[in-house]
Every structure is written in structure tokens, then in C-alpha cells.
Amino acid sequence: MRIAILGGGIGGLAAALSLDAAGFRDITVYERTPQIRGLGVGINLLPHALRELTELGLADRIERIGVAPRTLSYYTRRGQRIWTEPRGIGAGYDWPQVSVHRGRLQLELLAAVRERLGDVVRLDHQLVGLRSAGDVEKLQLVTAGGPVEVDADVVIGADGIHSTLRRILHPGQPGPQWSGLTLWRGTARVKPFLDGSTMIMAGDGEKRFVAYPISPPDESGRVVLNFIAEQRAAGQPGVDWNRSVPREPIVELFRDWTFDWIDVPGIIAASDELLEYPMVDLDPVDRWSFGRATLLGDAAHAMYPNGSNGASQAIIDGRVLAFHLATEPDPIAALARYDEVRRPAMAALLHGNRGGGPERVMQLAYERAPGGFDRIEDVIPHDELVEAATSFKRAAGFEPSQLSARESYSVRVGTR
């Protein structure tokens, strides 16, 4: 079976590794850029993604390039703590949570693809068209050497939020939908805050700050801290993940956010580079799979970063897709089953993220006690806080008992 994967990002590379592990041997990854440079800032891989990376034999090498946060804490914009919960192994999981630089993760997955599959990544190959010819899909691609056409039995669109394959399959769909929030992301080498292994989210629906370490301390005791500063804005910036902006105006936006446990303006000022882009997602569609072609990752279900779940779900997409291709002899039926299993759950999660996801507790605290509080329990009952956290884990597929009980996606072609 000839399998063409469009996109050499985290989702596309994880899909290639999953398909290889399932026994498929004719896999090609077509990446539109002339070089995979490992760009970006920090992301979180949640325990359901680490389970998949463990079963792919990659967990140790991924854990070596990241750090495992032990707790997650929500705060108000006054620095008052709303809720704290354990994460990863400390929360009862069999697998950790790992905070890692997105670019380093992508390059690690790329290295694993080249080690296991060989020279299967074709750079500078941009999809421009797709047509069916009997039992074959014909991909029209533009390369530095001119246009080419390749045949595939299965086409997987892992080409991101601006997916060409999605536009071909859904020509009438709108593009990215803006939340009204503008994000500034960066990394800074600074002294750690709190216990040094806590991920924090502070603020409300109008302004927020998120931070977590993505490296262990160096000889001076400093860590590489990933951060996201957010503010509701009047005009949408361009959807360009690599647009660099000056730090000083953003420092001023958060000038008053200096608490006894963290210096937010100081962190922003210390950043190596500040990247600006809008918080956007894509409207859910009623189909991912059309015959021998399907969507995966952001191309299928780009969602707000609430809950730190985008990269994890892309990895799981690849595992589920490989499982169904390996266990269903007809690739069209396999892609339809993958669509049936994954799409409704991701549509529900996308809508949940539009409602704030687990981070809605920050907005509740602001709405109910804008001037602050003495006891959070007088503002948000403990059971309500627990339900906000647990309901998101259930919807995203990583509530601890749910995840441990789920059947493995590891399977070989023809074994079922």
C-alpha cells in the first residue's frame, strides 16, 4: 500500500512512525518547506500522547529533551491561587506529562523517521491538486524542479491549519476563526518560580499569562521558561506563527503583574524573541475522510490551546489511523472508521475549548470575585473546580482510569 503523508510536522511524522510500526513499508512524507528547521516555542505532551510515544519506543528520547511538570496551578490576575492539581505520574498516570520545545520535538521525530523508514521525507513538495483515478489517488505537487505527479493508495493530510488538502476536500469552508485574543509567545532563561516544576496559568478571559519550564536548571540555576501572554484585542493580527514583535509594548501591558512568586514583565523582557499571532481554530467539518484521502491533526481539528492538547491529539490521530489501516483490509473502509472514531470526539473537544476548557475556572473567579477573595471555596465550590478539571480530561481522553483501561493501538498488518 502506497501511503502519502502531506506535512512533516509533529502529526505527519508521528503518523509515519505509527504506520511503520504497524508494518506498512511504502510511506512517503511530502513537506512544503525546503528545510525542516524545528521552529516554535514550548508545548505540552499529555499522558495520552506519552502512552503512544512509549508504545512507539520513543518516550525515553522525548523525555530527555523536555521536563515533566509535577503540578498545574491556576491564578487570578492578582496572583491569588484558584486551583492546583498534580500532573503526570503524580496524578496517578502510568505515563508522564512532558513539556518540550516544539522544534526539538519535531526534529527528534524527524530523526526517528529517517532512522526507521530511511529517506522518505521529500522537502519542497507543495500539494496543489488531487484527483481520483480508479483505485489510485493522483497528487499534483509543485517542487523546486517543477511540477510532479505521484500515485498513492492512501493520502493523509497532516498539512496544518492552512491545509491544502482540507481546502480541496472542503472548498466552501472558511479559514481560521479568531477567538478575539492575541497571543505573544516566547522563551526566556530565568530563575524558576514556585517549586521549579509547576505549570501556571494566571488571569481571566481578557488577559492571561501561562508559563512552564522546558529545560532543567543550568549551572546558574536558570531554566528555559516557555510563556504565553494573551490579551483580548480589537483587530486580528495575521495568522503567521513566526512573526517577531518588539518586547517593550507587551512588557508594559503586563507591568502590574509582579507578584511575590513570579515577575511576569521581567520574564517577557528577558525573552529571546517574542512571536505574535491570533488565537484561532477551525470550524468542525462533517467529514475528514473522502474515499482514499483523509485529514489529521490541525488540518482536521485545529483548536484553541486551552488544555494544552493540540500536539497530543495529532499524535493520537496517527496511531488510530494506523490501527484501522492495519486491521481493515479495505483502505476506504479503514479511513471511514478512523473518521467515525476520531472526528466526533475532536469536534466536541473543539467546542469545549471555545468555552474555555479547564481554564474557565479563571474566568469564573473573575466574574464572581473581581476584587479578589479570602477563600476560593467561597467563590467556586471545590466540587465545581474538580469537575472542571475532570470533565476536560474525560473529553480529551486522558482521565487516568480511562486512559489505563483503553485498548492499545499497537497492531501489525494482518494480525486481526
Rosetta blueprint (number, residue, H / E / L):
1 M L
2 R E
3 I E
4 A E
5 I E
6 L E
7 G L
8 G L
9 G L
10 I H
11 G H
12 G H
13 L H
14 A H
15 A H
16 A H
17 L H
18 S H
19 L H
20 D H
21 A H
22 A L
23 G L
24 F L
25 R L
26 D E
27 I E
28 T E
29 V E
30 Y E
31 E L
32 R L
33 T L
34 P L
35 Q L
36 I L
37 R L
38 G L
39 L L
40 G L
41 V L
42 G E
43 I E
44 N E
45 L E
46 L L
47 P H
48 H H
49 A H
50 L H
51 R H
52 E H
53 L H
54 T H
55 E H
56 L L
57 G L
58 L L
59 A H
60 D H
61 R H
62 I H
63 E H
64 R H
65 I L
66 G E
67 V E
68 A L
69 P L
70 R L
71 T E
72 L E
73 S E
74 Y E
75 Y E
76 T L
77 R L
78 R L
79 G L
80 Q L
81 R E
82 I E
83 W E
84 T E
85 E E
86 P E
87 R L
88 G H
89 I H
90 G H
91 A H
92 G L
93 Y L
94 D L
95 W L
96 P L
97 Q L
98 V E
99 S E
100 V E
101 H E
102 R H
103 G H
104 R H
105 L H
106 Q H
107 L H
108 E H
109 L H
110 L H
111 A H
112 A H
113 V H
114 R H
115 E H
116 R H
117 L H
118 G L
119 D L
120 V L
121 V E
122 R E
123 L L
124 D L
125 H E
126 Q E
127 L E
128 V E
129 G E
130 L E
131 R E
132 S E
133 A E
134 G L
135 D L
136 V E
137 E E
138 K E
139 L E
140 Q E
141 L E
142 V E
143 T E
144 A L
145 G L
146 G E
147 P E
148 V E
149 E E
150 V E
151 D E
152 A E
153 D L
154 V E
155 V E
156 I E
157 G E
158 A L
159 D L
160 G L
161 I L
162 H L
163 S L
164 T H
165 L H
166 R H
167 R H
168 I H
169 L H
170 H L
171 P L
172 G L
173 Q L
174 P L
175 G L
176 P L
177 Q E
178 W E
179 S E
180 G E
181 L E
182 T E
183 L E
184 W E
185 R E
186 G E
187 T E
188 A E
189 R E
190 V E
191 K L
192 P L
193 F L
194 L L
195 D L
196 G L
197 S L
198 T E
199 M E
200 I E
201 M E
202 A E
203 G E
204 D L
205 G L
206 E L
207 K E
208 R E
209 F E
210 V E
211 A E
212 Y E
213 P E
214 I L
215 S L
216 P L
217 P L
218 D L
219 E L
220 S L
221 G L
222 R L
223 V E
224 V E
225 L E
226 N E
227 F E
228 I E
229 A E
230 E E
231 Q E
232 R E
233 A L
234 A L
235 G L
236 Q L
237 P L
238 G L
239 V L
240 D L
241 W L
242 N L
243 R L
244 S E
245 V E
246 P L
247 R L
248 E H
249 P H
250 I H
251 V H
252 E H
253 L H
254 F L
255 R L
256 D L
257 W L
258 T E
259 F L
260 D L
261 W L
262 I L
263 D E
264 V H
265 P H
266 G H
267 I H
268 I H
269 A H
270 A L
271 S E
272 D E
273 E E
274 L E
275 L E
276 E E
277 Y E
278 P E
279 M E
280 V E
281 D E
282 L L
283 D L
284 P L
285 V L
286 D L
287 R L
288 W L
289 S L
290 F E
291 G L
292 R L
293 A E
294 T E
295 L E
296 L L
297 G L
298 D H
299 A H
300 A H
301 H H
302 A L
303 M L
304 Y L
305 P L
306 N L
307 G L
308 S L
309 N L
310 G H
311 A H
312 S H
313 Q H
314 A H
315 I H
316 I H
317 D H
318 G H
319 R H
320 V H
321 L H
322 A H
323 F H
324 H H
325 L H
326 A H
327 T H
328 E L
329 P L
330 D L
331 P H
332 I H
333 A H
334 A H
335 L H
336 A H
337 R H
338 Y H
339 D H
340 E H
341 V H
342 R H
343 R H
344 P H
345 A H
346 M H
347 A H
348 A H
349 L H
350 L H
351 H H
352 G H
353 N H
354 R H
355 G L
356 G L
357 G H
358 P H
359 E H
360 R H
361 V H
362 M H
363 Q H
364 L H
365 A H
366 Y H
367 E H
368 R H
369 A L
370 P L
371 G L
372 G L
373 F L
374 D L
375 R L
376 I H
377 E H
378 D H
379 V L
380 I L
381 P L
382 H H
383 D H
384 E H
385 L H
386 V H
387 E H
388 A H
389 A H
390 T H
391 S H
392 F H
393 K H
394 R H
395 A H
396 A H
397 G L
398 F L
399 E L
400 P H
401 S H
402 Q H
403 L H
404 S H
405 A H
406 R L
407 E L
408 S L
409 Y L
410 S L
411 V L
412 R L
413 V L
414 G L
415 T L
416 R L
